[in-house]
């Protein structure tokens, strides 16, 4: 079972965040606030053709927590950085500055800026853990909305106007480095025809967990919500769904009293929208796993969102009631995956593309890319 460590979002929780939600909505020209982060669809055989039809970047899918950052400057001309997740919980981070480009004093900071990334916990050679904020997209810079532009242009703004000035500031002021709450870095992305490089060199050398790949269209705009131009690939047994849990403990020898020392039936529910959930399956877990993971606090799963991976081989080997296996808590999410997302994952499982099939497809992807490049010349 994969129990990856997911970092907590750093910073101080903001209790009254209405104005921050309104600010995000205003910068993105949204009529009403909702979490604006682009959400990927699952990979199937049809997506192999999509990778030929259009240029895509590919990056390893980090085992971390997705987070957007809102950069502002207050009335005292001080930098304010607010992180917000899919639950739209805002956290204020201190001692973090993003100076504007070409300011040798590094005193003027970016404002009205929204950047996209994920937090990972890297295990260093000495055994210590280091928190990193890996940035991979940019929605707004200095009030200039970028979501209608292609990814290449968005990444140009991200590198040139956000990351580079920040890193220049730290390089010229090394005393500031130790005060940083985390490091800020660009998440490297490769053209899809370099998939073998990602599999053979990048993923094996990661300091944090990985659970697949993310493909992002080079030419498509940024989607506020589900995006068919952002595709996630996972090995078959790494396909996962976020469920809501309901526990059914058996009765004890006393009438009307439940036996909390026994292993319960762990029902998995799929979100239908609003407050509605529908029973989907139950968790596949052995008696030994139950005692080890949850036996000391048998009620801790109740009502929580958990991520489960699909592993029919283990279901068969251990005679489990279901192929869905516990991976980790997803307390960063307000709800489990919507029915539409679950249907997409099930299609991906049924229509799974293996690592070997992806690699075999590289020559065709490269040929299509070269033909498009030649046509533009």
C-alpha positions as CSV (number, residue, x, y, z in Angstrom):
1,X,0.0,0.0,0.0
2,X,1.3,3.4,-0.9
3,X,1.3,5.9,2.0
4,X,2.9,8.9,0.5
5,X,3.5,12.0,2.7
6,X,1.5,14.9,1.4
7,X,2.8,18.2,2.7
8,X,0.5,20.6,4.5
9,X,0.0,24.0,3.0
10,X,2.4,26.4,4.8
11,X,1.3,29.7,6.2
12,X,-1.3,31.2,8.5
13,X,-4.9,30.3,7.7
14,X,-7.0,33.3,6.8
15,X,-10.4,33.2,8.6
16,X,-12.1,36.0,6.7
17,X,-11.2,35.2,3.1
18,X,-14.2,36.7,1.3
19,X,-12.2,39.6,-0.1
20,X,-9.5,37.2,-1.3
21,X,-12.0,35.2,-3.2
22,X,-13.5,38.3,-4.7
23,X,-10.0,39.5,-5.7
24,X,-9.2,36.2,-7.5
25,X,-12.6,36.3,-9.3
26,X,-12.0,39.9,-10.3
27,X,-8.5,39.2,-11.7
28,X,-9.8,36.3,-13.7
29,X,-13.0,38.1,-14.8
30,X,-15.2,35.4,-13.1
31,X,-18.7,36.3,-12.3
32,X,-18.5,34.2,-9.1
33,X,-15.5,32.7,-7.4
34,X,-14.7,29.0,-7.8
35,X,-11.4,27.3,-7.5
36,X,-9.8,28.3,-10.8
37,X,-7.1,25.6,-11.1
38,X,-7.2,23.6,-14.3
39,X,-8.1,19.9,-13.7
40,X,-6.8,17.1,-15.9
41,X,-8.8,14.3,-17.6
42,X,-7.6,10.7,-17.5
43,X,-5.6,9.1,-20.2
44,X,-7.0,6.5,-22.6
45,X,-6.1,5.1,-26.0
46,X,-7.8,8.1,-27.7
47,X,-5.3,10.3,-26.0
48,X,-2.5,8.6,-28.0
49,X,-3.9,10.1,-31.1
50,X,-4.3,13.5,-29.3
51,X,-0.6,13.5,-28.6
52,X,0.0,13.2,-32.3
53,X,-2.5,15.8,-33.4
54,X,-1.1,18.6,-31.1
55,X,2.1,19.5,-29.4
56,X,2.2,18.7,-25.7
57,X,4.6,19.2,-22.8
58,X,5.0,16.3,-20.4
59,X,6.1,16.4,-16.8
60,X,6.2,13.9,-14.0
61,X,3.1,14.0,-11.8
62,X,4.4,14.7,-8.4
63,X,3.0,13.2,-5.3
64,X,2.2,16.5,-3.5
65,X,-0.5,19.0,-3.1
66,X,-1.8,21.3,-5.7
67,X,-1.8,25.0,-4.8
68,X,-2.3,28.4,-6.4
69,X,-0.7,31.6,-5.1
70,X,-2.1,35.1,-5.1
71,X,0.6,37.8,-5.0
72,X,-0.5,41.2,-3.7
73,X,1.1,44.4,-2.4
74,X,-0.6,46.1,0.5
75,X,-1.1,49.8,1.2
76,X,2.3,49.9,3.0
77,X,3.8,48.6,-0.3
78,X,4.7,45.3,1.3
79,X,4.4,41.9,-0.4
80,X,1.5,39.7,0.6
81,X,1.4,36.1,-0.6
82,X,-1.7,34.0,-0.2
83,X,-1.8,30.3,-1.0
84,X,-5.1,28.6,-1.8
85,X,-6.0,24.9,-2.5
86,X,-8.9,23.1,-4.0
87,X,-10.9,23.6,-0.8
88,X,-10.3,27.3,-1.4
89,X,-8.7,27.6,2.0
90,X,-6.4,30.6,2.0
91,X,-3.1,30.7,3.9
92,X,-0.9,33.8,4.3
93,X,2.8,33.2,3.9
94,X,5.4,35.5,5.6
95,X,9.0,36.2,4.6
96,X,8.4,35.6,0.9
97,X,8.9,38.2,-1.8
98,X,8.5,38.2,-5.6
99,X,10.2,41.4,-6.8
100,X,9.4,42.9,-10.2
101,X,11.8,42.3,-13.0
102,X,14.8,44.7,-13.5
103,X,14.6,46.4,-10.1
104,X,18.1,46.3,-8.6
105,X,16.7,47.2,-5.2
106,X,14.3,44.2,-5.2
107,X,11.9,46.4,-3.2
108,X,9.1,46.7,-5.6
109,X,7.0,43.5,-5.7
110,X,4.6,41.8,-8.0
111,X,0.9,42.4,-7.3
112,X,-2.4,41.3,-8.9
113,X,-0.6,38.0,-9.9
114,X,-1.8,34.4,-9.8
115,X,0.6,31.5,-10.3
116,X,-0.1,27.7,-10.3
117,X,2.0,25.0,-8.8
118,X,2.3,22.2,-6.3
119,X,4.1,21.6,-3.0
120,X,6.3,18.5,-2.6
121,X,8.4,17.2,0.2
122,X,11.9,16.3,-1.1
123,X,14.0,13.9,0.8
124,X,17.6,15.2,0.8
125,X,20.7,13.0,0.8
126,X,21.2,13.7,4.5
127,X,17.7,12.4,5.3
128,X,16.2,15.8,5.9
129,X,12.9,16.9,4.2
130,X,12.7,20.1,2.2
131,X,9.5,21.8,1.1
132,X,9.5,23.0,-2.5
133,X,6.9,25.0,-4.4
134,X,7.1,23.8,-8.0
135,X,5.5,26.3,-10.4
136,X,4.2,25.1,-13.8
137,X,1.7,27.8,-15.0
138,X,0.8,31.4,-14.7
139,X,-2.8,32.8,-14.9
140,X,-2.3,36.6,-14.2
141,X,0.8,38.8,-13.9
142,X,0.5,42.4,-12.7
143,X,-3.2,42.4,-13.6
144,X,-2.5,41.1,-17.1
145,X,-4.7,38.1,-17.7
146,X,-2.8,35.3,-19.5
147,X,-5.3,32.4,-19.6
148,X,-6.2,33.0,-23.2
149,X,-2.6,32.7,-24.3
150,X,-0.8,29.5,-25.1
151,X,1.3,27.6,-22.6
152,X,4.6,28.7,-24.1
153,X,3.7,32.4,-23.6
154,X,2.4,31.7,-20.1
155,X,5.6,29.9,-19.1
156,X,7.6,32.8,-20.5
157,X,5.9,35.2,-18.1
158,X,6.2,32.7,-15.3
159,X,10.0,32.3,-15.7
160,X,10.9,35.9,-16.7
161,X,8.6,37.9,-14.4
162,X,8.0,35.7,-11.4
163,X,10.7,33.0,-10.8
164,X,13.9,34.7,-12.2
165,X,13.6,38.0,-10.2
166,X,12.9,36.0,-7.1
167,X,15.9,33.8,-7.6
168,X,18.1,36.8,-8.5
169,X,17.1,38.5,-5.2
170,X,18.2,35.4,-3.2
171,X,21.4,35.1,-5.1
172,X,22.4,38.7,-4.5
173,X,21.1,38.5,-0.9
174,X,22.2,35.1,0.4
175,X,21.3,36.1,4.0
176,X,17.6,35.9,3.0
177,X,17.8,32.3,1.9
178,X,17.4,30.7,5.4
179,X,14.3,32.8,6.1
180,X,12.4,31.5,3.1
181,X,9.5,29.3,4.2
182,X,10.1,27.1,1.2
183,X,12.0,27.2,-2.1
184,X,10.4,28.3,-5.3
185,X,11.4,26.5,-8.5
186,X,10.2,26.0,-12.0
187,X,8.8,22.5,-12.7
188,X,10.7,21.2,-15.7
189,X,8.6,20.1,-18.7
190,X,9.6,18.2,-21.8
191,X,8.2,17.9,-25.3
192,X,6.2,14.6,-25.4
193,X,8.7,13.0,-27.8
194,X,11.2,13.1,-24.9
195,X,9.0,10.6,-22.9
196,X,11.8,8.1,-22.6
197,X,13.9,10.8,-20.9
198,X,11.1,11.4,-18.3
199,X,10.7,7.7,-17.6
200,X,14.4,6.7,-17.6
201,X,16.2,9.8,-16.1
202,X,13.8,12.3,-14.5
203,X,11.5,10.0,-12.5
204,X,14.2,7.6,-11.1
205,X,16.1,10.6,-9.8
206,X,13.2,12.4,-8.0
207,X,13.5,13.2,-4.4
208,X,9.7,13.1,-3.9
209,X,7.0,10.6,-4.8
210,X,5.6,10.2,-8.3
211,X,2.3,8.8,-9.4
212,X,2.4,9.2,-13.2
213,X,2.6,11.9,-15.9
214,X,0.8,15.1,-16.8
215,X,0.5,16.2,-20.4
216,X,-0.4,19.8,-21.2
217,X,-1.1,21.2,-24.6
218,X,1.5,23.7,-25.7
219,X,-1.0,25.7,-27.8
220,X,-4.3,25.6,-25.8
221,X,-5.4,28.4,-23.4
222,X,-5.6,27.8,-19.7
223,X,-9.0,26.3,-18.6
224,X,-10.6,27.4,-15.4
225,X,-11.8,23.9,-14.3
226,X,-11.7,20.6,-16.1
227,X,-9.5,20.7,-19.2
228,X,-9.4,18.2,-22.0
229,X,-6.1,19.7,-23.0
230,X,-4.5,18.6,-19.7
231,X,-4.2,14.8,-19.4
232,X,-3.0,12.7,-16.5
233,X,-1.5,9.2,-17.1
234,X,-0.9,6.6,-14.4
235,X,0.1,3.0,-14.5
236,X,-2.9,0.8,-14.3
237,X,-2.5,0.0,-10.6
238,X,-1.9,3.7,-9.8
239,X,-5.2,4.9,-11.2
240,X,-7.0,6.4,-8.2
241,X,-10.3,7.9,-7.1
242,X,-11.1,10.1,-4.1
243,X,-14.0,8.6,-2.2
244,X,-16.0,9.7,0.9
245,X,-16.0,7.0,3.6
246,X,-18.9,5.6,5.7
247,X,-18.1,2.9,8.3
248,X,-20.5,0.1,9.2
249,X,-19.4,-1.6,12.4
250,X,-21.0,-4.9,13.3
251,X,-23.2,-5.3,16.3
252,X,-21.9,-6.5,19.7
253,X,-23.3,-9.0,22.0
254,X,-25.3,-6.2,23.6
255,X,-28.6,-5.1,21.8
256,X,-28.2,-1.8,19.9
257,X,-24.5,-1.5,20.7
258,X,-21.8,-1.6,18.0
259,X,-18.5,-3.4,18.3
260,X,-15.8,-0.9,17.6
261,X,-13.1,-3.5,18.2
262,X,-14.1,-5.4,15.1
263,X,-13.2,-4.5,11.5
264,X,-16.1,-2.6,9.9
265,X,-17.4,-2.7,6.4
266,X,-15.8,0.4,4.8
267,X,-18.2,1.8,2.2
268,X,-16.9,4.1,-0.5
269,X,-19.2,6.9,-1.8
270,X,-19.0,8.9,-5.0
271,X,-19.9,12.6,-5.1
272,X,-23.0,13.4,-7.2
273,X,-22.8,17.2,-6.7
274,X,-24.0,19.4,-3.9
275,X,-24.5,17.3,-0.8
276,X,-25.4,14.1,-2.6
277,X,-23.3,11.0,-2.6
278,X,-23.9,7.5,-4.0
279,X,-22.6,4.2,-2.7
280,X,-20.0,2.8,-5.1
281,X,-18.1,0.0,-3.5
282,X,-16.2,-0.9,-0.4
283,X,-12.6,-0.7,0.5
284,X,-10.4,-3.7,0.0
285,X,-8.4,-4.1,3.2
286,X,-7.1,-7.1,5.1
287,X,-7.7,-7.6,8.8
288,X,-4.0,-7.1,9.5
289,X,-4.0,-3.8,7.6
290,X,-7.1,-2.6,9.4
291,X,-5.5,-3.2,12.8
292,X,-2.2,-1.6,11.8
293,X,-3.5,1.5,10.1
294,X,-6.8,2.2,11.9
295,X,-7.3,-0.2,14.8
296,X,-6.2,2.2,17.5
297,X,-8.7,4.9,16.3
298,X,-11.4,2.9,14.6
299,X,-13.6,5.9,13.8
300,X,-11.0,8.1,12.2
301,X,-12.0,7.2,8.7
302,X,-15.7,8.1,9.1
303,X,-16.8,10.9,6.8
304,X,-13.3,11.6,5.4
305,X,-12.1,11.8,1.9
306,X,-9.6,9.2,1.0
307,X,-7.7,8.4,-2.2
308,X,-7.8,4.8,-3.3
309,X,-5.9,3.1,-6.1
310,X,-7.3,0.2,-8.2
311,X,-5.4,-3.1,-7.8
312,X,-7.3,-6.2,-8.9
313,X,-4.2,-8.4,-8.5
314,X,-4.0,-7.7,-4.8
315,X,-7.8,-8.2,-4.5
316,X,-7.4,-11.7,-6.1
317,X,-4.2,-12.6,-4.0
318,X,-5.8,-11.7,-0.7
319,X,-9.4,-12.5,-1.5
320,X,-10.5,-8.9,-0.8
321,X,-14.1,-7.7,-1.3
322,X,-12.9,-4.9,-3.7
323,X,-9.9,-3.9,-5.8
324,X,-10.0,-0.4,-4.3
325,X,-7.1,0.1,-1.9
326,X,-6.4,2.8,0.7
327,X,-3.5,5.2,-0.4
328,X,-3.9,8.3,1.8
329,X,-6.2,10.9,3.3
330,X,-7.3,13.8,1.1
331,X,-8.2,16.3,3.7
332,X,-7.2,19.0,1.2
333,X,-10.3,18.3,-0.8
334,X,-13.9,19.3,0.3
335,X,-15.5,16.4,-1.6
336,X,-14.6,13.2,-3.3
337,X,-14.3,13.0,-7.0
338,X,-17.5,13.7,-8.9
339,X,-19.3,10.9,-10.7
340,X,-18.1,12.2,-14.1
341,X,-14.4,12.0,-12.9
342,X,-15.0,8.5,-11.5
343,X,-16.5,7.4,-14.9
344,X,-13.4,8.9,-16.6
345,X,-11.1,7.0,-14.4
346,X,-13.0,3.7,-14.9
347,X,-12.8,4.3,-18.6
348,X,-9.1,4.9,-18.2
349,X,-8.7,1.6,-16.3
350,X,-10.7,-0.3,-18.9
351,X,-8.9,1.5,-21.7
352,X,-5.5,1.6,-20.0
353,X,-2.3,2.6,-21.9
354,X,0.8,1.0,-20.6
355,X,4.2,2.6,-20.2
356,X,5.5,0.4,-23.0
357,X,2.7,1.5,-25.3
358,X,3.5,5.2,-24.6
359,X,7.2,4.6,-25.4
360,X,6.4,2.7,-28.5
361,X,4.3,5.7,-29.7
362,X,7.2,8.2,-29.4
363,X,8.4,7.9,-33.0
364,X,4.9,8.7,-34.3
365,X,4.7,11.7,-31.9
366,X,8.1,12.9,-33.1
367,X,7.2,12.6,-36.8
368,X,3.9,14.5,-36.3
369,X,5.8,17.2,-34.4
370,X,8.4,17.5,-37.1
371,X,5.7,17.8,-39.8
372,X,3.9,20.6,-38.0
373,X,7.2,22.4,-37.5
374,X,8.1,22.1,-41.2
375,X,4.6,23.3,-42.2
376,X,5.2,26.5,-40.1
377,X,8.5,27.3,-41.8
